[in-house]
Amino acid sequence: MARKSLKKKGGPIATGKFSMDDSKMYVAIGLICFHILPLFFVFMGQAGQTILMTVFLTTLNPILIFCICCFHACRLGFCVKFPLIMGVVSSLSILMYYNGIAEGMGLITCVLFLIVYMIFSFGSEAVGGFIKKLMGG
């Protein structure tokens, strides 16, 4: 009687190895979204800072993180390193461009946004890996 293999078939999320060569386009898109785009609003003065604080910080940044990480995982599979990179890239923009948070509330708020952005990036990477698995990848 032949013994069945105990090899796992894989989980519900498609995983892949991290390669910076494959991921550099997504990192560049993240740098543009989190560092170049807010720079235009900083140059607009007080009105631009208000838009930056109200729209970007709480709404647009999590949406951008979700889209970038989800597309990355749909193409390359789930990988732990990419969400870490995107969380750090997006959180560094808080210190650089969001003056009200950096001066008024300090490091605690920046760390809080870092945690929230990391959760969004890991969650969206998992969703993208799940989508890739459903599509047969």
Solvent accessible surface area in square Angstrom, and as a share of the most:
residue,aa,sasa,rsa
1,M,242,1.08
2,A,98,0.76
3,R,205,0.75
4,K,177,0.75
5,S,90,0.58
6,L,150,0.75
7,K,173,0.73
8,K,180,0.76
9,K,200,0.85
10,G,56,0.53
11,G,42,0.40
12,P,93,0.59
13,I,58,0.29
14,A,8,0.07
15,T,104,0.60
16,G,30,0.29
17,K,195,0.83
18,F,54,0.22
19,S,41,0.26
20,M,93,0.41
21,D,109,0.57
22,D,64,0.33
23,S,0,0.00
24,K,121,0.51
25,M,102,0.46
26,Y,15,0.06
27,V,17,0.10
28,A,47,0.37
29,I,69,0.35
30,G,0,0.00
31,L,79,0.39
32,I,99,0.50
33,C,20,0.12
34,F,1,0.00
35,H,22,0.10
36,I,84,0.43
37,L,66,0.33
38,P,1,0.01
39,L,62,0.31
40,F,124,0.52
41,F,42,0.18
42,V,44,0.25
43,F,154,0.64
44,M,108,0.48
45,G,34,0.33
46,Q,145,0.64
47,A,66,0.51
48,G,0,0.00
49,Q,29,0.13
50,T,71,0.41
51,I,66,0.34
52,L,0,0.00
53,M,54,0.24
54,T,85,0.49
55,V,69,0.40
56,F,6,0.03
57,L,7,0.03
58,T,86,0.50
59,T,71,0.41
60,L,51,0.25
61,N,1,0.00
62,P,16,0.10
63,I,92,0.47
64,L,32,0.16
65,I,0,0.00
66,F,82,0.34
67,C,49,0.30
68,I,9,0.05
69,C,0,0.00
70,C,14,0.08
71,F,128,0.53
72,H,2,0.01
73,A,0,0.00
74,C,38,0.23
75,R,130,0.47
76,L,42,0.21
77,G,0,0.00
78,F,39,0.16
79,C,11,0.07
80,V,82,0.47
81,K,122,0.52
82,F,0,0.00
83,P,0,0.00
84,L,79,0.39
85,I,51,0.26
86,M,0,0.00
87,G,0,0.00
88,V,70,0.40
89,V,17,0.10
90,S,0,0.00
91,S,12,0.08
92,L,86,0.43
93,S,1,0.00
94,I,0,0.00
95,L,91,0.45
96,M,112,0.50
97,Y,22,0.08
98,Y,1,0.00
99,N,70,0.36
100,G,41,0.39
101,I,6,0.03
102,A,36,0.28
103,E,143,0.64
104,G,64,0.61
105,M,128,0.57
106,G,23,0.22
107,L,127,0.63
108,I,138,0.70
109,T,19,0.11
110,C,10,0.06
111,V,67,0.39
112,L,107,0.53
113,F,39,0.16
114,L,56,0.28
115,I,90,0.46
116,V,60,0.35
117,Y,1,0.00
118,M,33,0.15
119,I,115,0.58
120,F,84,0.35
121,S,0,0.00
122,F,66,0.28
123,G,35,0.34
124,S,1,0.00
125,E,0,0.00
126,A,28,0.22
127,V,64,0.37
128,G,0,0.00
129,G,0,0.00
130,F,91,0.38
131,I,60,0.30
132,K,43,0.18
133,K,81,0.34
134,L,126,0.63
135,M,151,0.68
136,G,71,0.69
137,G,63,0.60
